[in-house]
Amino acid sequence: MEIFVQSCGISVDYGYNWVDENDVIVEKPNILNNFIDLLQESSSLLIARENPKLLLVVTGIPSARRDYQNRTIFISVAWIVKDDHVNEALIRNLASKILSPVTGEIDPKKSIENCVKAGGENGFKVVDFESLRSLLEKEPENCSPSKLSDEDKKDVLDQKSDDTIKKLAQDLKEQFLPEGNRPLVVVTGIQSKADFREAEVWRGLAKFVDELGGEQKNEDSFRGVKGKFREVHGGNSQGHDKGHKRSSRSSRKNERPIQLQQKIVVSVLAILFCISLALGIWFYIQSNDQNPNNQQQNDNINSSNKPIQTLIMEPNAVQKELTSQEKTEELKEEKIN
């Protein structure tokens, strides 16, 4: 059996982290990482199988501790055991007890909260892993679970309510879990029924937004809001664990608006290029049309300035012409005299 606990310290220097039984910070266990995206930012419970292991995780257990912004500090616990009939019975028994005390919301056992205290190198310290171990190892009540009928093997997704939680808790006592590597039981807050169907959840309880809204389009809107909530709050299994990886479903969903933005940018750039090209051609044509006119104007100016240039450039010639006329007039006057 492996047990992992997640919480955080009071100071701003301490974020949410998972620790193992040596109180050492570790990466999120792989089996948990594969299914954690099905849990929304609220108290949740998950049972999943991934050969050769079974997982029970309870998230969002409120503690008496407060962080530096006076927010409630939450605790999450994951039990990972070998997949066999004995351990399955222990998993079902503990999950049933966690669900059954208070309907409508998961009521974590007080002993879980008492096992985690403030202090230590990580900002919190698990003071009693043995109590967490004994919670799972406690013998189930005298109850002989029945094998699943063909009808019971069908996946059932329902709205989370007092009645549905109570029924699920009873079913976990009385029925074996189905076979297969997948999320078997998920109880959480707001979620998408489409995501549960895609993951092949056997028994799922949540506030399914695609049913509450009455329209399928609300599903995509919720997924975007949920992703933003996780980014703002840092994201653990309830939105507090920094570095949480989105599932492939979220990735495919987020690619659509990104691709649309890329297409819009490319279209705008193409339009600007065409406009620039057209303006360049127009200016080139206008420039060529003006050159002949400019040349003609220059020729006219040159021709009109030619006499003046002649006077300026040939003053002696003009002077000679005037001298000859004067001499002719003088000869005429002498003859008359």
WOSUL-V116761 format. One line per field, one symbol per residue. ss: DSSP state (H for helix, E for strand, L for the rest). phi: phi as a letter, one per 20 degrees, with the letter a starting at -180 (. if undefined). burial: # if it has 16 or more other ideal C-beta (glycine too) atoms within 10 Angstrom, else .. Layout:
ss->???
phi->???
burial->???
//
This chain:
ss->LEEEEEELLLLLLLLLEEELLLLLEELLLHHHHLLHHHLLLLLEEEEEEELLEEEEEEEEEEEEEELLLLLEEEEEEEEEEELLHHHHHHHHHHHHHHHHLLLLLLLLLHHHHHLEEELLLLLEEELLHHHHHHHHHLLLLLLLLELLLLLLLLLEEEELLHHHHHHHHHHHHHELLLLLLEEEEEEEEEELHHHHHHHLLLEEEEEEHHHHLLLLHHHHHHHHHHHHHHHHHLLLLLLLLLLLLLLHHHHHHHHHHHHHHHHHHHHHHHHHHHHHHHHHHHHHHHHHHHHHHHHHHHHHHHHHLHHHHHHHHLHHHHHHHHHHHHHHHHHHHHHHL
phi->.dccccabeffffdefbecefemdfcfgggffffcfffeefafbcbdbcbgecdcccdcmffdffcefdmefedccccdccfebffffffffffffffeffcencfdffgffffedcfonfenbbeebffffffgeefffffbefefffgfffffcdbffbgffffffgffffdcfefeoeafecccbefbdffffffemffcccaefffdffncfffffffffffffffffenmdfdodefnfefffffffffffffffffffffffffffffffffffffffffffffffffffffffffffefffffffecfffffffffffffffffffffff
burial->..#######....######........##.##.#################..#########.#.#.#.....#########.#...##############..#.##.##..##.####...#####..#..#..##........#..#........##.#...##.###.###.#.##...###############..#.######.####.......#..##..#...#..#.#######..#..#.##..#....................................................................................
//
